[in-house]
């Protein structure tokens, strides 16, 4: 599975290739020293970006939970250290929490909202142990106390 920065790298590489083509096939630019310097730098940058993209293809970054989050009944997301902090911030703005169990969850390192069950799966897949001295509270759901 690709991660966002890797997709951005690939977009940069496509843009760099377009710049190279524009310089290479433009008669006015063929003898322009500045254009040729840019062309040389772009080629070097493209190689570097390709190396970075290849590295991340071979060493994917694991997605983990970074903070508690709660969804309002309108789908807005509030973040906090603990779920209670999220609820207090939400109520302070006159919002109501959603009624489904999936409305309490976490924000991940990829800036995604996930529910408690998916949060637990991500932590276990990444090999992250609970910060709670007694270990994870439950086998299938993540709690903010498990993060820090």
C-alpha positions as CSV (number, residue, x, y, z in Angstrom):
1,X,0.0,0.0,0.0
2,X,1.4,3.4,-1.0
3,X,1.7,6.2,1.6
4,X,0.8,9.8,0.8
5,X,4.4,11.1,0.7
6,X,5.4,8.4,-1.7
7,X,2.5,9.4,-4.1
8,X,3.7,13.0,-3.8
9,X,7.3,11.9,-4.7
10,X,6.0,10.3,-7.8
11,X,4.0,13.4,-8.7
12,X,7.2,15.4,-8.3
13,X,9.1,13.1,-10.6
14,X,6.4,13.4,-13.3
15,X,6.6,17.2,-13.0
16,X,10.4,17.1,-13.2
17,X,10.2,14.9,-16.3
18,X,7.8,17.5,-17.9
19,X,10.3,20.3,-17.1
20,X,13.1,18.2,-18.7
21,X,11.0,17.7,-21.8
22,X,10.1,21.3,-22.1
23,X,13.7,22.4,-21.9
24,X,15.0,19.6,-24.1
25,X,12.5,20.3,-27.0
26,X,12.5,24.1,-26.9
27,X,14.8,25.5,-29.5
28,X,15.3,28.8,-27.5
29,X,16.4,26.9,-24.4
30,X,18.9,24.5,-26.1
31,X,21.7,27.0,-26.0
32,X,20.6,28.8,-22.8
33,X,23.2,28.2,-20.1
34,X,20.7,28.7,-17.3
35,X,18.2,26.3,-18.9
36,X,21.0,23.7,-19.3
37,X,22.0,24.1,-15.6
38,X,18.3,23.7,-14.6
39,X,18.2,20.6,-16.8
40,X,21.2,19.1,-15.1
41,X,19.9,19.8,-11.6
42,X,16.5,18.4,-12.5
43,X,18.1,15.2,-13.7
44,X,20.0,14.9,-10.4
45,X,16.9,15.6,-8.4
46,X,14.9,13.0,-10.3
47,X,17.5,10.4,-9.5
48,X,17.5,11.3,-5.8
49,X,13.7,11.2,-5.7
50,X,13.6,7.9,-7.5
51,X,16.1,6.5,-4.9
52,X,13.8,7.8,-2.1
53,X,10.7,6.3,-3.7
54,X,12.5,2.9,-4.2
55,X,13.6,2.9,-0.5
56,X,10.1,3.5,0.7
57,X,8.8,0.8,-1.6
58,X,11.2,-1.6,0.0
59,X,10.8,-0.3,3.6
60,X,7.2,0.8,4.0
61,X,6.4,3.0,7.0
62,X,3.9,1.4,9.3
63,X,0.8,3.4,10.1
64,X,0.2,3.8,13.8
65,X,-2.2,5.7,16.1
66,X,-1.0,9.1,17.3
67,X,-3.9,10.6,19.3
68,X,-7.4,10.0,20.4
69,X,-10.2,11.4,18.3
70,X,-14.0,11.6,18.4
71,X,-16.5,12.3,15.6
72,X,-19.5,14.6,16.1
73,X,-22.9,13.6,14.8
74,X,-22.2,15.8,11.8
75,X,-18.9,14.0,11.1
76,X,-16.5,16.7,12.4
77,X,-13.4,15.2,14.1
78,X,-12.0,16.5,17.4
79,X,-8.5,15.4,18.5
80,X,-7.0,15.2,21.9
81,X,-4.7,13.3,24.3
82,X,-7.7,11.4,25.7
83,X,-11.2,10.8,24.3
84,X,-12.6,12.8,27.3
85,X,-10.6,15.8,26.1
86,X,-12.1,15.5,22.7
87,X,-15.6,15.3,24.1
88,X,-15.1,18.3,26.3
89,X,-13.8,20.4,23.4
90,X,-16.7,19.3,21.2
91,X,-19.3,20.1,23.8
92,X,-17.6,23.5,24.5
93,X,-18.4,24.3,20.9
94,X,-22.0,23.1,21.2
95,X,-21.5,19.9,19.2
96,X,-22.9,16.5,20.0
97,X,-21.0,13.2,19.8
98,X,-22.2,10.6,17.3
99,X,-24.1,7.8,18.8
100,X,-22.3,4.9,17.2
101,X,-19.4,3.1,18.8
102,X,-17.2,3.8,15.8
103,X,-17.4,7.6,16.6
104,X,-14.6,7.2,19.2
105,X,-11.3,6.3,17.6
106,X,-7.9,7.6,16.8
107,X,-6.0,9.7,14.2
108,X,-3.2,7.8,12.6
109,X,0.3,8.8,11.4
110,X,-1.3,9.1,7.9
111,X,-3.9,11.5,9.2
112,X,-6.8,9.0,9.0
113,X,-9.6,8.5,11.5
114,X,-9.9,4.9,12.6
115,X,-12.2,3.3,15.1
116,X,-10.9,1.5,18.3
117,X,-10.8,-1.9,16.6
118,X,-8.8,-0.7,13.6
119,X,-6.6,1.3,15.9
120,X,-5.7,-1.9,17.9
121,X,-5.0,-3.8,14.6
122,X,-2.6,-1.0,13.4
123,X,-0.7,-0.9,16.7
124,X,-0.3,-4.7,16.8
125,X,0.7,-4.9,13.1
126,X,3.4,-2.2,13.8
127,X,4.6,-4.1,16.9
128,X,3.7,-1.3,19.3
129,X,3.3,-2.3,22.9
130,X,0.8,-0.7,25.2
131,X,2.1,2.2,27.3
132,X,-0.2,1.0,30.0
133,X,2.0,-1.0,32.5
134,X,-0.6,-3.8,32.6
135,X,-0.7,-4.1,28.8
136,X,-3.6,-3.5,26.5
137,X,-7.0,-3.1,28.3
138,X,-8.8,-5.3,25.8
139,X,-7.7,-7.7,23.2
140,X,-9.6,-6.1,20.3
141,X,-10.1,-2.4,21.1
142,X,-7.5,0.4,21.6
143,X,-7.7,3.0,24.4
144,X,-5.9,6.2,24.6
145,X,-4.2,5.0,27.7
146,X,-2.5,2.4,25.5
147,X,-0.8,5.2,23.5
148,X,0.9,7.2,26.2
